[in-house]
């Protein structure tokens, strides 16, 4: 099973805390802009939940 | 084509008269996105601060602080070189991953009723006097007792924590070398305190913050006892003075904007906005320090490896290019400020600070009408971490 996630780009400020919490899903490119996988394997859910929690501007959401 | 830095404005940060909220700084910001200073570059505008704060070409610039002050060993030195503030790369990320879950906003939310009870208890003690010394009577005990609540230690022990945090805080001042013996003694005392706490939670873990750190586990990796101890010292070191100073600055901001204070009294739901607006326009952390890890060119300016770069928070937060109407306004939608720093070194404890201050400010506004200075206020210099040392105020008790 996979979970869908989305980052609100209006809120995202590219701090990169998600890329520390869940490097398999989030990474910062060379320009310092966030890139991420929007479909996440269940095995990575714990990490992604930590990324959601730790985001300073709370811009990461699970989609139903 | 590169600019020559000689064209840029110059700011003397060591001048005791230097002020962040000054015509000198505003006109420098209008002329140029950066200024030269006696301690490297200063970045003045919002867009450039936002980008450079997160740039991989800059690292956290405080690692060599003790050495720059002639301190090459001792307990503080050892702690400083291993604490999250100055670690970089995977060494930093590993510790941050293990610490993060304990600072989750969901867990902090459970502490809100205790923050409210604490704020009301402190206000009760002075409300009938019509005056108080706001730092001594509210900001310092509030900031420190929040830490004791978080750490799960008796709130009555707050004066010890406040004393140790203030003493260790001397390490960030210009008299660090002279104060070294005192600082190291305070670190030793705080180590013993933290080690007792860790042993206690290891023996009988609960649901509290320290137990979560003790039990933190990521793919089988855990924090060592030394890493746990260093983290608790960082929490106390980083969490007390900053919150105390920021609360003092918040009161200053509201005394300058009495209509905003009345608005907050009527609308306690604006507590969160109050914190953001105060930190945007009047932050205690006046700059965030970075250091260039390689030679690079930014907006035509050559920045050599090793250059110290100060990212100015108040200046960026009131930059008219990003905030056409930069005055404090709890009802406005403003871009995020950088009073908690940013990037990989974004303040770890910001959810705690935001939660505790956003409870304290509306309670103060609801109970104290017309706060005003009564004289005798004393202030830290406007560099590094600023704020009032003493803030005597008068007010009318609201019925």
Interface residues (C-beta under 8 A of the other chain):
Chain A: X13 X14 X15 X16 X17 X20 X21 X28 X30 X32 X50 X53 X54 X56 X57 X58
Chain B: X50 X51 X54 X55 X56 X93 X96 X97 X100 X101 X103 X104 X105 X106 X336 X340 X342 X343 X344 X346 X350
